[in-house]
Amino acid sequence: MAKKQKSFADKAAGSTDKDAVYVKYVNSVRSKKTGHWRFNEQMVKTKKGESLDVALKRLDEAANLSDIDLTKFAKVDSEKNKSSERKKKKNLEVKAVKEEKSAKSEVEKNSPQKQDSTPNKK
């Protein structure tokens, strides 16, 4: 059975945020290369009754938070990961050596004893 699809009007009417107003914000910036004006436009979601200046300030603060340099925290995390990887590798090596020793001792136990081919002379 075919799935019933919603029309654009149904989708638009079904939005849960009734108190939001969308405003098209056009910002003019002078180009560094050519010196001509460039126009950047974006849709800004504002709360009902909120001024555009307040909404832009809120967006600017959010953009500044995303510009924070977090590389020093990433370095600390990667160093922790490297040290834990070294410990894991060392543990694996120790386990491999123990397993090898136990396998050798098992082989020695199961193999028949060698007898000297030359008799003892008294």
C-alpha positions as CSV (number, residue, x, y, z in Angstrom):
1,M,0.0,0.0,0.0
2,A,1.4,3.4,-0.9
3,K,2.4,5.8,1.8
4,K,0.4,9.0,1.9
5,Q,2.6,12.0,1.4
6,K,2.2,15.4,3.0
7,S,2.0,18.5,0.9
8,F,4.1,21.5,1.6
9,A,1.1,23.3,3.2
10,D,0.6,20.4,5.6
11,K,4.3,20.4,6.5
12,A,4.3,24.2,7.1
13,A,1.2,24.1,9.2
14,G,2.5,21.2,11.2
15,S,5.5,23.1,12.6
16,T,5.6,23.0,16.4
17,D,7.2,26.4,17.0
18,K,4.3,28.7,16.5
19,D,6.0,31.6,18.4
20,A,8.9,31.9,15.9
21,V,9.3,34.5,13.2
22,Y,11.8,34.1,10.4
23,V,13.5,37.2,9.0
24,K,15.8,37.5,6.0
25,Y,18.9,39.3,7.1
26,V,21.1,40.8,4.4
27,N,24.6,41.9,5.5
28,S,26.8,44.0,3.2
29,V,30.5,43.5,3.3
30,R,33.3,45.1,1.3
31,S,35.5,42.6,-0.5
32,K,39.2,42.7,0.4
33,K,40.3,41.6,-3.1
34,T,38.2,43.8,-5.4
35,G,36.9,46.5,-3.1
36,H,33.3,45.8,-4.3
37,W,30.3,45.3,-2.0
38,R,29.2,41.7,-1.3
39,F,25.9,40.8,0.1
40,N,25.5,37.9,2.5
41,E,22.0,36.8,3.3
42,Q,20.6,34.4,5.9
43,M,17.4,33.5,7.5
44,V,17.3,34.4,11.2
45,K,14.8,32.7,13.5
46,T,13.5,35.2,16.1
47,K,11.1,34.7,18.9
48,K,7.8,36.5,18.6
49,G,8.3,40.1,19.7
50,E,12.1,39.8,19.8
51,S,13.9,42.5,17.9
52,L,16.3,41.7,15.1
53,D,19.3,43.2,17.0
54,V,18.8,40.9,19.9
55,A,18.5,37.9,17.7
56,L,21.7,38.9,15.8
57,K,23.5,39.4,19.1
58,R,22.4,35.9,20.2
59,L,23.7,34.4,16.9
60,D,26.9,36.3,17.2
61,E,27.5,34.9,20.7
62,A,26.8,31.4,19.5
63,A,29.3,31.9,16.6
64,N,32.0,33.2,19.0
65,L,31.5,30.1,21.2
66,S,32.2,27.9,18.2
67,D,35.4,29.7,17.4
68,I,37.0,28.7,20.7
69,D,40.2,26.8,20.2
70,L,39.9,23.3,21.8
71,T,43.1,21.8,20.4
72,K,44.9,21.7,23.7
73,F,42.1,19.5,25.1
74,A,42.3,17.2,22.1
75,K,46.0,16.8,22.6
76,V,45.4,15.8,26.2
77,D,42.8,13.2,25.1
78,S,45.1,11.8,22.4
79,E,48.0,11.5,24.9
80,K,45.7,9.6,27.3
81,N,44.7,7.3,24.4
82,K,48.3,6.7,23.4
83,S,49.3,5.8,27.0
84,S,46.3,3.4,27.3
85,E,47.2,1.8,23.9
86,R,50.8,1.3,25.2
87,K,49.5,-0.4,28.3
88,K,47.2,-2.6,26.2
89,K,50.1,-3.5,23.9
90,K,52.4,-4.3,26.8
91,N,49.7,-6.5,28.4
92,L,49.2,-8.4,25.1
93,E,52.9,-8.9,24.8
94,V,53.1,-10.3,28.4
95,K,50.2,-12.6,27.7
96,A,51.8,-13.8,24.5
97,V,55.0,-14.6,26.3
98,K,53.2,-16.5,29.1
99,E,51.2,-18.5,26.5
100,E,54.3,-19.3,24.6
101,K,56.0,-20.5,27.8
102,S,53.0,-22.6,28.8
103,A,52.8,-24.1,25.3
104,K,56.5,-25.1,25.5
105,S,56.1,-26.7,28.9
106,E,53.1,-28.6,27.7
107,V,55.1,-29.9,24.8
108,E,57.9,-31.0,27.1
109,K,55.5,-32.8,29.4
110,N,53.8,-34.7,26.5
111,S,57.0,-35.6,24.6
112,P,58.8,-38.9,25.5
113,Q,62.0,-38.6,27.4
114,K,65.1,-39.0,25.3
115,Q,67.5,-41.7,26.4
116,D,71.2,-41.6,25.9
117,S,72.3,-43.7,23.0
118,T,75.7,-44.3,24.6
119,P,75.7,-46.6,27.6
120,N,77.3,-45.3,30.8
121,K,80.9,-46.8,31.2
122,K,81.9,-47.6,34.7
